[in-house]
Amino acid sequence: MGELDARSGLQATGEYVLRDKNGNIKQTGDVIEGNIERDDKGNIIAFTDPNNIRHVDCEVENDSPD
Amino acid sequence: MTVPTNAGFAEMAKHATGTGTPAAFTFIAVGEGTGQVASDTQLADEILTGDSVGLERDTAGTISTVQTTVPDDTASWVHVFTATGTKTVSEAGIFNLATENAGDMLIVGDLSPVAAMVSGDTLTLTMKCQFKAD
């Protein structure tokens, strides 16, 4: 079967604005894939850990004992 | 980038063909979990009505189609959640059922950074899903 367009599909994005009770902006952010940020080629460029620290340009190593 | 789910693809195929009585994706929910992927069907830890913090699943306030590449190629959901208590929101998703922790999840993602809310705070959440042609 012929492929109509290999590039087609669903692409989802999200963003948010957090305001206090007076309407002042406290914070803005994005809604991203499982704490992972990727570039246009799918390469991981950053992730945010559960402590809300964003890690950029780093590798995750497995330090578990054998 | 937010994640379109496997269930979301299936429901979109039903909508396109009119088979299987698909329901429209009109509900938005937030949670305290993280790390959901395409194979997941619900949030990791959805904030529920029983949590009594005003952040439970709701019909999105504004639902529309907008242009990303060509006119009306993108579904858009915008909703304002108002906290009545303290809660840290870390994930969000779009659903086709009002019932909490149920229905099909179209797209899901983690908030980066997480949104720590106290009573009176509002969270304006915008989620989009483009039927991408390029």
Backbone of each chain as ProteinMPNN parsed JSONL, in Angstrom:
{"seq_chain_A": "MGELDARSGLQATGEYVLRDKNGNIKQTGDVIEGNIERDDKGNIIAFTDPNNIRHVDCEVENDSPD", "coords_chain_A": {"N_chain_A": [[0.846, -1.197, 0.0], [0.527, 2.173, -0.843], [2.269, 4.913, 0.681], [0.906, 7.767, 1.985], [1.853, 10.136, 3.266], [4.56, 10.212, 5.051], [5.233, 11.919, 7.034], [3.028, 12.796, 8.286], [0.633, 13.069, 11.001], [-0.428, 13.084, 14.479], [0.298, 15.886, 16.43], [1.031, 17.078, 19.508], [0.825, 19.783, 21.813], [1.443, 21.882, 24.694], [0.855, 24.444, 27.144], [1.112, 26.651, 30.004], [-0.213, 29.136, 32.306], [0.332, 30.365, 35.442], [-1.343, 32.065, 37.922], [-1.642, 34.362, 40.698], [-4.107, 35.065, 43.308], [-4.72, 37.659, 42.769], [-4.421, 37.964, 40.154], [-1.903, 38.29, 39.19], [0.912, 37.159, 37.365], [2.525, 34.278, 38.362], [4.065, 32.264, 37.408], [5.102, 30.66, 34.398], [4.882, 27.975, 32.008], [5.534, 24.878, 30.203], [3.749, 22.077, 28.776], [4.989, 18.998, 28.683], [6.508, 16.041, 27.219], [6.509, 13.515, 29.44], [8.385, 14.693, 31.356], [10.523, 14.997, 29.722], [12.389, 16.775, 27.346], [12.678, 17.269, 23.911], [14.581, 17.794, 20.858], [13.9, 18.93, 17.472], [14.576, 16.665, 16.079], [14.077, 14.606, 17.702], [15.923, 14.083, 19.638], [16.941, 13.882, 23.045], [17.106, 16.738, 24.977], [16.847, 17.893, 27.422], [15.703, 17.38, 30.798], [13.276, 17.41, 33.455], [13.544, 16.926, 36.842], [11.917, 15.173, 39.63], [12.159, 16.994, 41.666], [11.77, 19.378, 40.557], [13.875, 20.436, 39.177], [15.505, 21.466, 36.351], [17.337, 19.753, 34.001], [19.897, 20.2, 31.737], [21.542, 19.306, 28.732], [22.922, 16.921, 29.612], [23.846, 13.628, 30.776], [22.159, 10.634, 31.769], [23.131, 8.309, 34.076], [23.423, 4.848, 34.929], [23.741, 3.995, 38.105], [23.333, 1.874, 39.701], [24.118, -0.884, 41.873], [25.86, -3.881, 40.892]], "CA_chain_A": [[0.0, 0.0, 0.0], [1.324, 3.394, -0.923], [2.266, 5.767, 1.856], [0.488, 9.091, 1.548], [2.763, 11.148, 3.774], [5.183, 9.633, 6.242], [5.439, 12.948, 8.05], [1.75, 13.181, 8.868], [0.283, 12.459, 12.275], [-0.87, 14.012, 15.512], [1.364, 16.526, 17.198], [0.385, 17.755, 20.621], [1.612, 20.748, 22.564], [0.708, 22.48, 25.805], [1.522, 25.478, 27.921], [0.245, 27.128, 31.076], [0.099, 30.361, 33.031], [-0.103, 30.294, 36.835], [-1.538, 33.414, 38.476], [-2.113, 34.416, 42.08], [-5.515, 35.461, 43.437], [-4.873, 39.022, 42.255], [-4.235, 37.938, 38.71], [-0.501, 38.479, 38.822], [1.558, 35.932, 36.898], [3.536, 33.709, 39.259], [4.927, 31.32, 36.702], [4.62, 30.1, 33.138], [5.61, 26.754, 31.68], [5.058, 24.054, 29.098], [3.313, 20.712, 29.054], [5.95, 18.275, 27.863], [6.482, 14.58, 27.262], [7.086, 12.801, 30.564], [9.555, 15.371, 31.917], [11.606, 14.979, 28.745], [12.31, 17.728, 26.25], [13.429, 16.793, 22.757], [14.687, 18.736, 19.757], [13.07, 18.579, 16.321], [14.96, 15.349, 15.568], [13.751, 13.605, 18.694], [17.012, 13.904, 20.602], [16.672, 14.449, 24.362], [17.957, 17.893, 25.242], [16.735, 18.28, 28.824], [14.594, 16.785, 31.533], [13.013, 18.03, 34.744], [13.418, 15.852, 37.824], [10.779, 15.36, 40.537], [12.393, 18.149, 42.533], [11.535, 20.559, 39.754], [15.142, 20.956, 38.669], [15.62, 21.174, 34.929], [18.698, 19.368, 33.654], [20.132, 20.451, 30.321], [22.813, 18.876, 28.17], [23.589, 16.008, 30.528], [23.514, 12.231, 30.569], [21.694, 9.902, 32.934], [23.9, 7.087, 34.192], [22.898, 3.842, 35.833], [24.711, 3.796, 39.177], [22.887, 0.803, 40.585], [25.158, -1.906, 42.039], [25.67, -5.122, 40.117]], "C_chain_A": [[0.88, 1.244, 0.0], [1.196, 4.24, 0.324], [1.968, 7.194, 1.417], [1.49, 10.155, 1.986], [3.339, 10.654, 5.09], [5.345, 10.658, 7.358], [4.154, 13.297, 8.772], [1.496, 12.476, 10.191], [-0.267, 13.495, 13.227], [0.348, 14.61, 16.205], [0.724, 17.394, 18.274], [1.352, 18.686, 21.333], [0.783, 21.278, 23.725], [1.543, 23.524, 26.51], [0.582, 25.957, 29.01], [0.728, 28.452, 31.648], [-0.49, 30.219, 34.428], [-0.167, 31.704, 37.405], [-1.966, 33.318, 39.934], [-3.537, 34.948, 42.111], [-5.779, 36.872, 42.936], [-4.656, 39.1, 40.752], [-2.812, 38.169, 38.256], [0.128, 37.147, 38.415], [2.651, 35.51, 37.873], [4.555, 32.885, 38.477], [4.288, 30.952, 35.374], [5.434, 28.842, 32.833], [4.977, 26.032, 30.519], [4.526, 22.727, 29.61], [4.113, 19.827, 28.11], [5.833, 16.769, 28.058], [7.225, 14.064, 28.49], [8.357, 13.385, 31.139], [10.73, 15.439, 30.948], [11.363, 16.037, 27.679], [13.21, 17.237, 25.122], [13.555, 17.886, 21.708], [13.854, 18.219, 18.587], [13.384, 17.196, 15.753], [14.691, 14.239, 16.579], [14.835, 13.35, 19.718], [16.649, 14.557, 21.932], [17.651, 15.584, 24.631], [17.877, 18.332, 26.698], [15.638, 17.455, 29.482], [14.466, 17.49, 32.871], [12.78, 16.928, 35.762], [12.267, 16.143, 38.789], [10.948, 16.519, 41.513], [12.299, 19.469, 41.781], [12.83, 21.225, 39.299], [15.291, 20.51, 37.227], [17.084, 20.905, 34.584], [18.87, 19.496, 32.144], [21.496, 19.917, 29.918], [23.585, 17.969, 29.12], [23.131, 14.591, 30.242], [23.044, 11.611, 31.879], [22.437, 8.572, 32.97], [23.238, 6.132, 35.175], [23.96, 3.524, 36.891], [24.33, 2.658, 40.098], [23.975, -0.264, 40.693], [24.85, -3.158, 41.236], [24.968, -6.164, 40.972]], "O_chain_A": [[1.849, 1.34, 0.753], [0.138, 4.281, 0.951], [2.679, 7.763, 0.588], [1.925, 10.976, 1.179], [2.667, 10.681, 6.121], [5.57, 10.288, 8.51], [4.181, 14.02, 9.767], [2.069, 11.422, 10.468], [-0.538, 14.633, 12.844], [1.306, 13.905, 16.521], [-0.028, 18.323, 17.979], [2.546, 18.404, 21.439], [-0.44, 21.137, 23.735], [2.773, 23.491, 26.478], [-0.62, 25.697, 28.95], [1.888, 28.837, 31.504], [-1.688, 29.978, 34.575], [0.817, 32.444, 37.379], [-2.569, 32.332, 40.356], [-4.112, 35.25, 41.066], [-6.929, 37.246, 42.705], [-4.704, 40.179, 40.161], [-2.546, 38.237, 37.056], [-0.106, 36.124, 39.059], [3.572, 36.27, 38.17], [5.733, 32.817, 38.828], [3.064, 30.938, 35.25], [6.542, 28.672, 33.343], [4.01, 26.506, 29.922], [4.817, 22.312, 30.732], [3.944, 19.89, 26.892], [5.14, 16.297, 28.959], [8.449, 14.172, 28.561], [9.314, 12.653, 31.389], [11.814, 15.891, 31.317], [10.25, 16.171, 27.172], [14.354, 16.841, 25.348], [12.735, 18.804, 21.665], [13.184, 17.193, 18.699], [12.57, 16.618, 15.033], [15.031, 13.079, 16.346], [14.68, 12.486, 20.58], [16.108, 15.663, 21.952], [18.866, 15.413, 24.526], [18.746, 19.067, 27.167], [14.763, 16.905, 28.813], [15.421, 18.092, 33.363], [11.909, 16.08, 35.567], [11.704, 17.237, 38.768], [9.976, 16.971, 42.118], [12.687, 20.524, 42.283], [12.869, 22.433, 39.066], [15.212, 19.32, 36.921], [17.957, 21.733, 34.846], [18.076, 18.958, 31.372], [22.476, 20.052, 30.651], [24.758, 18.211, 29.402], [22.139, 14.38, 29.544], [23.476, 12.012, 32.959], [22.384, 7.799, 32.014], [22.58, 6.553, 36.127], [24.955, 2.86, 36.601], [24.93, 2.488, 41.159], [24.68, -0.527, 39.719], [23.689, -3.445, 40.942], [24.715, -7.275, 40.507]]}, "seq_chain_B": "MTVPTNAGFAEMAKHATGTGTPAAFTFIAVGEGTGQVASDTQLADEILTGDSVGLERDTAGTISTVQTTVPDDTASWVHVFTATGTKTVSEAGIFNLATENAGDMLIVGDLSPVAAMVSGDTLTLTMKCQFKAD", "coords_chain_B": {"N_chain_B": [[7.058, 18.88, 24.214], [3.84, 17.54, 24.067], [2.274, 14.296, 24.544], [0.607, 12.394, 22.141], [-1.701, 9.788, 22.658], [-1.899, 6.155, 22.37], [-4.539, 5.235, 22.595], [-5.757, 7.572, 21.936], [-5.127, 7.869, 19.202], [-6.624, 5.719, 18.209], [-9.237, 6.502, 18.844], [-9.455, 8.781, 17.29], [-9.379, 7.667, 14.755], [-11.817, 6.371, 14.781], [-13.527, 8.56, 14.927], [-13.014, 9.674, 12.43], [-14.106, 7.82, 10.731], [-16.619, 7.401, 11.643], [-17.311, 5.204, 13.087], [-17.979, 2.937, 15.831], [-19.13, 4.602, 17.759], [-17.755, 7.048, 18.794], [-16.784, 9.342, 21.383], [-16.686, 12.878, 21.884], [-13.698, 14.715, 22.573], [-13.746, 16.548, 25.163], [-13.068, 17.128, 27.733], [-10.909, 18.109, 30.393], [-8.167, 17.392, 32.493], [-6.13, 17.481, 35.448], [-3.189, 16.464, 37.299], [-1.159, 14.958, 39.944], [0.91, 13.351, 39.313], [3.602, 12.051, 37.209], [5.261, 11.397, 34.051], [3.684, 9.905, 32.22], [3.073, 7.943, 29.282], [2.674, 7.111, 25.747], [1.259, 4.709, 25.781], [-0.298, 4.811, 28.03], [-3.515, 5.253, 29.595], [-4.754, 6.868, 31.379], [-4.214, 9.66, 33.65], [-1.3, 9.726, 35.8], [-1.744, 10.283, 38.479], [-4.473, 11.486, 39.063], [-6.046, 14.532, 40.054], [-8.777, 14.642, 42.134], [-12.367, 15.122, 42.594], [-12.922, 14.503, 45.205], [-10.637, 15.356, 46.485], [-11.049, 17.934, 47.103], [-9.993, 20.469, 46.273], [-10.686, 22.014, 44.192], [-9.732, 21.439, 41.649], [-10.577, 19.457, 39.953], [-11.423, 17.169, 37.221], [-12.878, 18.652, 34.334], [-15.189, 20.155, 32.001], [-13.604, 21.557, 29.275], [-13.026, 25.033, 29.152], [-12.857, 26.614, 26.818], [-13.157, 25.38, 23.677], [-11.873, 24.727, 20.545], [-11.042, 24.938, 17.018], [-7.976, 25.721, 15.566], [-5.463, 27.41, 13.626], [-2.405, 25.9, 12.817], [-0.65, 25.058, 10.78], [-2.22, 24.833, 8.42], [-5.532, 26.228, 7.878], [-7.644, 25.573, 10.686], [-6.459, 23.14, 11.434], [-5.808, 22.237, 13.897], [-6.764, 21.06, 17.043], [-7.898, 22.727, 19.939], [-7.757, 23.273, 23.393], [-8.664, 25.234, 26.083], [-8.498, 26.038, 29.422], [-9.391, 27.295, 32.637], [-8.298, 26.559, 35.717], [-9.185, 26.906, 39.08], [-7.757, 27.063, 42.198], [-8.845, 25.88, 45.339], [-7.521, 25.124, 47.475], [-4.346, 23.859, 48.636], [-2.133, 22.547, 46.284], [0.08, 20.736, 44.154], [0.405, 20.853, 40.8], [1.278, 18.653, 38.26], [0.869, 17.271, 35.913], [-1.136, 16.866, 32.927], [-4.086, 16.207, 30.963], [-6.23, 15.352, 28.134], [-9.58, 14.333, 27.761], [-12.381, 12.097, 26.919], [-14.545, 11.726, 28.522], [-16.558, 12.571, 31.33], [-16.268, 11.379, 33.759], [-14.068, 10.819, 36.433], [-10.732, 9.486, 36.246], [-11.342, 7.795, 34.121], [-12.602, 6.886, 30.816], [-11.259, 7.804, 27.545], [-7.954, 8.872, 26.954], [-6.666, 11.462, 25.126], [-4.366, 13.122, 24.687], [-1.383, 13.694, 26.622], [0.724, 15.128, 29.137], [3.58, 16.369, 31.021], [3.816, 19.033, 33.373], [6.168, 21.559, 33.052], [8.069, 23.922, 34.501], [6.695, 22.203, 37.438], [3.472, 23.237, 38.742], [2.963, 24.877, 41.571], [0.269, 25.341, 43.555], [-1.764, 27.505, 45.517], [-4.645, 28.281, 47.542], [-6.9, 30.23, 45.704], [-5.211, 30.744, 43.594], [-4.914, 30.65, 40.019], [-4.83, 28.468, 37.223], [-4.179, 28.659, 33.999], [-4.611, 26.636, 31.418], [-3.451, 25.521, 28.354], [-3.953, 23.312, 25.815], [-3.011, 21.655, 22.863], [-3.649, 19.882, 19.802], [-2.387, 18.992, 16.875], [-3.394, 18.01, 13.663], [-1.148, 16.86, 11.88], [0.523, 17.917, 8.968], [3.018, 18.298, 8.124]], "CA_chain_B": [[5.954, 18.414, 23.378], [2.92, 16.636, 24.738], [2.236, 12.981, 23.9], [-0.649, 11.766, 21.707], [-1.7, 8.413, 23.171], [-2.377, 5.093, 21.472], [-5.999, 5.276, 22.643], [-6.155, 8.773, 21.211], [-5.089, 7.562, 17.768], [-7.751, 4.831, 17.911], [-10.483, 7.267, 18.886], [-9.466, 9.679, 16.128], [-9.748, 6.846, 13.595], [-13.268, 6.158, 14.877], [-14.181, 9.813, 14.555], [-12.862, 9.883, 10.994], [-14.926, 6.87, 9.983], [-17.967, 7.346, 12.185], [-17.566, 3.868, 13.645], [-17.687, 2.716, 17.247], [-19.745, 5.657, 18.583], [-16.733, 7.779, 19.548], [-17.213, 10.541, 22.112], [-15.805, 14.025, 21.66], [-12.723, 14.996, 23.634], [-14.118, 17.876, 25.661], [-12.763, 17.235, 29.163], [-9.508, 18.342, 30.721], [-7.88, 16.997, 33.875], [-4.749, 17.661, 35.895], [-2.825, 15.506, 38.336], [0.065, 15.148, 40.73], [1.909, 12.385, 38.888], [4.43, 12.413, 36.056], [5.861, 10.317, 33.279], [2.797, 9.092, 31.39], [3.549, 7.765, 27.913], [1.623, 6.884, 24.761], [0.461, 3.522, 26.086], [-1.145, 5.047, 29.195], [-4.881, 5.656, 29.27], [-5.189, 7.836, 32.386], [-3.121, 10.362, 34.316], [-0.649, 8.899, 36.816], [-2.356, 10.554, 39.786], [-5.418, 12.569, 38.782], [-6.644, 15.257, 41.175], [-10.183, 14.244, 42.102], [-13.345, 15.941, 43.317], [-12.763, 14.185, 46.62], [-9.489, 16.068, 47.055], [-11.604, 19.211, 47.575], [-9.106, 21.607, 46.012], [-11.202, 22.764, 43.054], [-8.929, 21.185, 40.447], [-11.02, 18.201, 39.372], [-11.719, 17.104, 35.789], [-13.959, 19.563, 33.984], [-15.312, 20.473, 30.583], [-12.702, 22.659, 28.949], [-13.764, 26.29, 29.021], [-12.898, 27.015, 25.409], [-12.74, 24.315, 22.765], [-11.96, 25.286, 19.201], [-10.0, 24.545, 16.085], [-7.165, 26.874, 15.202], [-4.483, 27.124, 12.576], [-0.968, 25.821, 13.054], [-0.052, 25.089, 9.442], [-3.316, 25.203, 7.51], [-6.68, 26.611, 8.708], [-8.414, 24.598, 11.472], [-5.795, 21.83, 11.484], [-5.387, 21.973, 15.271], [-7.754, 21.13, 18.118], [-7.365, 23.536, 21.035], [-8.527, 23.291, 24.634], [-8.157, 26.199, 27.057], [-9.31, 25.961, 30.64], [-8.844, 27.946, 33.828], [-8.53, 25.873, 36.985], [-9.006, 27.77, 40.247], [-7.5, 26.253, 43.383], [-9.476, 26.252, 46.61], [-6.628, 24.568, 48.487], [-2.95, 23.755, 48.21], [-1.859, 21.36, 45.471], [1.083, 20.917, 43.114], [-0.036, 20.236, 39.551], [2.464, 18.229, 37.522], [0.513, 16.587, 34.669], [-2.431, 17.272, 32.381], [-4.518, 15.391, 29.846], [-7.525, 15.621, 27.519], [-10.386, 13.107, 27.851], [-13.69, 12.113, 26.263], [-15.551, 11.334, 29.499], [-16.525, 13.429, 32.512], [-15.951, 10.57, 34.942], [-12.648, 10.868, 36.785], [-9.972, 8.24, 36.063], [-12.045, 6.932, 33.166], [-12.664, 7.42, 29.464], [-10.045, 7.711, 26.739], [-7.065, 10.034, 27.047], [-6.163, 11.788, 23.79], [-2.989, 13.594, 24.815], [-0.963, 13.819, 28.022], [2.069, 15.67, 29.303], [3.969, 16.857, 32.349], [4.074, 20.462, 33.469], [7.579, 21.854, 33.272], [8.147, 23.257, 35.795], [5.407, 21.933, 38.062], [2.776, 24.444, 39.199], [2.576, 24.791, 42.981], [-0.884, 26.229, 43.694], [-2.42, 27.713, 46.801], [-6.032, 28.72, 47.359], [-7.046, 31.497, 44.997], [-4.406, 30.723, 42.371], [-5.541, 30.105, 38.815], [-3.937, 27.826, 36.26], [-4.741, 28.676, 32.648], [-3.941, 25.551, 30.714], [-3.748, 25.451, 26.926], [-3.469, 22.072, 25.203], [-3.32, 21.633, 21.435], [-3.317, 18.674, 19.072], [-2.439, 19.285, 15.448], [-3.398, 16.945, 12.653], [0.035, 17.437, 11.288], [0.76, 17.578, 7.573], [4.423, 18.548, 7.79]], "C_chain_B": [[5.12, 17.398, 24.159], [2.769, 15.352, 23.92], [0.827, 12.61, 23.442], [-0.62, 10.305, 22.126], [-2.189, 7.421, 22.12], [-3.907, 5.085, 21.422], [-6.515, 6.485, 21.879], [-6.156, 8.559, 19.711], [-6.297, 6.719, 17.378], [-9.063, 5.604, 17.876], [-10.563, 8.221, 17.698], [-9.846, 8.918, 14.86], [-11.249, 6.576, 13.582], [-14.025, 7.413, 14.478], [-14.149, 10.013, 13.038], [-13.803, 9.011, 10.194], [-16.359, 6.775, 10.49], [-18.322, 5.989, 12.749], [-17.31, 3.86, 15.145], [-18.222, 3.77, 18.194], [-18.708, 6.408, 19.433], [-17.33, 9.016, 20.226], [-16.199, 11.659, 21.894], [-14.884, 14.24, 22.859], [-12.945, 16.429, 24.118], [-13.726, 18.106, 27.112], [-11.253, 17.353, 29.392], [-9.297, 18.02, 32.194], [-6.418, 17.252, 34.18], [-4.471, 16.686, 37.032], [-1.514, 15.84, 39.003], [1.163, 14.174, 40.324], [2.75, 12.918, 37.749], [4.708, 11.17, 35.23], [4.924, 9.466, 32.461], [3.267, 9.081, 29.946], [2.378, 7.372, 27.016], [0.721, 5.704, 25.1], [-0.454, 3.719, 27.3], [-2.52, 5.555, 28.765], [-5.462, 6.646, 30.272], [-3.971, 8.584, 32.912], [-2.518, 9.445, 35.39], [-1.324, 9.056, 38.168], [-3.296, 11.754, 39.644], [-5.927, 13.221, 40.062], [-8.163, 15.11, 41.065], [-11.077, 15.228, 42.846], [-13.188, 15.749, 44.82], [-11.571, 14.848, 47.277], [-9.882, 17.458, 47.556], [-10.637, 20.382, 47.424], [-9.512, 22.366, 44.75], [-10.508, 22.495, 41.735], [-9.346, 19.9, 39.745], [-11.303, 18.326, 37.875], [-12.934, 17.95, 35.461], [-14.057, 19.663, 32.466], [-14.421, 21.671, 30.292], [-13.503, 23.926, 28.64], [-13.909, 26.763, 27.594], [-12.325, 25.889, 24.567], [-12.914, 24.828, 21.348], [-10.969, 24.594, 18.278], [-9.282, 25.802, 15.627], [-6.155, 26.45, 14.148], [-3.077, 27.028, 13.135], [-0.241, 25.919, 11.715], [-1.088, 25.512, 8.398], [-4.545, 25.493, 8.382], [-7.366, 25.422, 9.386], [-7.772, 23.212, 11.522], [-5.464, 21.399, 12.913], [-6.555, 22.104, 16.241], [-7.123, 21.855, 19.299], [-8.318, 23.493, 22.22], [-7.876, 24.296, 25.584], [-9.077, 26.155, 28.268], [-8.596, 26.655, 31.793], [-9.267, 27.147, 35.053], [-8.28, 26.868, 38.115], [-8.869, 26.904, 41.494], [-8.257, 26.801, 44.59], [-8.678, 25.681, 47.783], [-5.229, 24.503, 47.915], [-2.72, 22.443, 47.458], [-0.774, 21.699, 44.457], [0.669, 20.134, 41.885], [1.191, 19.903, 38.711], [2.155, 17.505, 36.223], [-0.866, 17.048, 34.217], [-2.782, 16.394, 31.2], [-5.898, 15.803, 29.358], [-8.302, 14.306, 27.4], [-11.727, 13.265, 27.132], [-14.809, 11.661, 27.21], [-15.405, 12.208, 30.737], [-16.085, 12.683, 33.762], [-14.446, 10.546, 35.199], [-11.999, 9.488, 36.679], [-10.669, 7.265, 35.124], [-12.09, 7.618, 31.807], [-11.357, 7.201, 28.726], [-9.25, 9.01, 26.862], [-6.457, 10.286, 25.673], [-4.698, 12.189, 23.833], [-2.663, 13.78, 26.291], [0.436, 14.42, 28.062], [2.307, 16.124, 30.722], [4.197, 18.358, 32.313], [5.544, 20.688, 33.804], [7.8, 23.364, 33.313], [6.754, 22.959, 36.34], [4.811, 23.229, 38.591], [2.295, 24.235, 40.634], [1.478, 25.824, 43.245], [-1.347, 26.314, 45.147], [-3.815, 28.262, 46.53], [-6.089, 30.11, 46.736], [-6.232, 31.593, 43.731], [-5.236, 30.189, 41.206], [-4.474, 29.534, 37.901], [-4.653, 27.82, 34.914], [-3.94, 27.71, 31.799], [-4.395, 25.528, 29.258], [-3.121, 24.181, 26.36], [-3.9, 22.082, 23.733], [-2.893, 20.304, 20.822], [-3.501, 18.938, 17.59], [-2.512, 18.004, 14.637], [-2.343, 17.373, 11.644], [0.245, 16.955, 9.856], [2.215, 17.786, 7.192], [5.25, 18.61, 9.068]], "O_chain_B": [[5.657, 16.512, 24.825], [3.099, 15.328, 22.734], [-0.073, 12.517, 24.276], [0.405, 9.644, 21.96], [-2.806, 7.796, 21.123], [-4.5, 4.947, 20.353], [-7.574, 6.433, 21.254], [-7.069, 9.006, 19.017], [-6.924, 6.964, 16.347], [-9.897, 5.393, 16.996], [-11.648, 8.441, 17.159], [-10.545, 9.448, 13.996], [-11.879, 6.553, 12.524], [-15.037, 7.345, 13.78], [-15.126, 10.461, 12.439], [-14.253, 9.395, 9.115], [-17.212, 6.152, 9.857], [-19.499, 5.655, 12.877], [-16.534, 4.663, 15.664], [-17.794, 3.82, 19.347], [-18.788, 6.394, 20.661], [-18.253, 9.646, 19.708], [-15.004, 11.408, 21.738], [-15.254, 13.977, 24.003], [-12.407, 17.385, 23.559], [-14.016, 19.165, 27.669], [-10.447, 16.767, 28.67], [-10.138, 18.333, 33.037], [-5.571, 17.242, 33.286], [-5.393, 16.151, 37.648], [-0.854, 16.833, 38.694], [2.236, 14.17, 40.927], [2.633, 14.082, 37.364], [4.429, 10.046, 35.649], [5.32, 8.383, 32.031], [3.792, 10.075, 29.443], [1.234, 7.307, 27.467], [-0.457, 5.702, 24.742], [-1.303, 2.869, 27.567], [-2.67, 6.195, 27.725], [-6.536, 7.204, 30.045], [-2.833, 8.192, 32.652], [-3.166, 8.496, 35.831], [-1.463, 8.089, 38.917], [-2.971, 12.873, 40.041], [-6.207, 12.532, 41.043], [-8.754, 15.418, 40.029], [-10.603, 16.056, 43.624], [-13.303, 16.694, 45.601], [-11.495, 14.902, 48.504], [-9.153, 18.081, 48.329], [-10.482, 21.189, 48.34], [-8.788, 23.247, 44.288], [-10.681, 23.26, 40.787], [-8.548, 19.312, 39.015], [-11.409, 19.427, 37.335], [-13.907, 17.968, 36.214], [-13.127, 19.303, 31.744], [-14.484, 22.683, 30.989], [-14.524, 23.882, 27.953], [-14.966, 27.258, 27.201], [-11.168, 25.497, 24.721], [-13.987, 25.313, 20.989], [-10.164, 23.769, 18.711], [-9.91, 26.82, 15.336], [-6.023, 25.268, 13.832], [-2.603, 27.928, 13.828], [0.656, 26.743, 11.535], [-0.859, 26.425, 7.604], [-4.592, 25.041, 9.526], [-7.635, 24.401, 8.753], [-8.48, 22.212, 11.641], [-4.906, 20.323, 13.123], [-7.248, 23.121, 16.263], [-5.957, 21.63, 19.624], [-9.528, 23.656, 22.068], [-6.678, 24.214, 25.856], [-10.298, 26.229, 28.133], [-7.371, 26.61, 31.909], [-10.451, 27.072, 35.38], [-7.281, 27.587, 38.106], [-9.754, 26.109, 41.808], [-8.304, 28.008, 44.827], [-9.109, 25.748, 48.934], [-4.963, 25.033, 46.836], [-3.073, 21.367, 47.941], [-0.717, 22.822, 43.956], [0.59, 18.906, 41.915], [2.043, 20.76, 38.476], [3.078, 17.152, 35.488], [-1.66, 17.552, 35.011], [-1.897, 15.89, 30.508], [-6.639, 16.5, 30.051], [-7.746, 13.287, 26.988], [-12.153, 14.367, 26.787], [-15.884, 11.263, 26.763], [-14.295, 12.546, 31.148], [-15.588, 13.288, 34.711], [-13.654, 10.285, 34.293], [-12.617, 8.466, 36.976], [-10.594, 6.051, 35.312], [-11.678, 8.768, 31.658], [-10.462, 6.508, 29.209], [-9.817, 10.102, 26.871], [-5.799, 9.406, 25.118], [-3.881, 11.646, 23.089], [-3.556, 13.997, 27.11], [1.229, 14.242, 27.137], [1.38, 16.25, 31.522], [4.714, 18.89, 31.331], [6.087, 20.078, 34.726], [7.728, 24.024, 32.277], [5.753, 23.405, 35.78], [5.528, 24.193, 38.858], [1.336, 23.502, 40.875], [1.72, 27.029, 43.171], [-1.321, 25.333, 45.891], [-4.123, 28.661, 45.407], [-5.416, 31.038, 47.184], [-6.518, 32.429, 42.873], [-6.144, 29.378, 41.393], [-3.361, 30.052, 37.818], [-5.611, 27.074, 34.712], [-2.765, 27.928, 31.503], [-5.593, 25.518, 28.975], [-1.905, 24.0, 26.421], [-5.022, 22.473, 23.41], [-1.921, 19.684, 21.252], [-4.623, 19.088, 17.107], [-1.786, 17.043, 14.893], [-2.602, 18.127, 10.706], [0.16, 15.762, 9.564], [2.611, 17.486, 6.066], [6.463, 18.813, 9.009]]}, "name": "protein", "num_of_chains": 2, "seq": "MGELDARSGLQATGEYVLRDKNGNIKQTGDVIEGNIERDDKGNIIAFTDPNNIRHVDCEVENDSPDMTVPTNAGFAEMAKHATGTGTPAAFTFIAVGEGTGQVASDTQLADEILTGDSVGLERDTAGTISTVQTTVPDDTASWVHVFTATGTKTVSEAGIFNLATENAGDMLIVGDLSPVAAMVSGDTLTLTMKCQFKAD"}
